Amino acid sequence: MGGGNILAAEKGYRSGCGYGGGFALLVVLFILLIIVGAACFC
C-alpha cells in the first residue's frame, strides 16, 4: 500500500463532496485504521 492510494482516495473525496462525501471520508479513515491495526498486530 503506497501513498498513491491515499491521494486517489482524497481526490475521490473532493470530487464527490456533494455525493456522500462525509460517508466516503469515514470509509477511508476506517480502511486506514484497519491497515494500521494489521501492521501493528503483524
Secondary structure as the mmCIF struct_conf table of DSSP 4:
data_model
#
loop_
_struct_conf.conf_type_id
_struct_conf.id
_struct_conf.beg_label_comp_id
_struct_conf.beg_label_asym_id
_struct_conf.beg_label_seq_id
_struct_conf.end_label_comp_id
_struct_conf.end_label_asym_id
_struct_conf.end_label_seq_id
HELX_RH_AL_P HELX_RH_AL_P1 GLY A 3 SER A 15
TURN_TY1_P TURN_TY1_P1 GLY A 16 GLY A 20
HELX_RH_AL_P HELX_RH_AL_P2 GLY A 21 PHE A 41
#
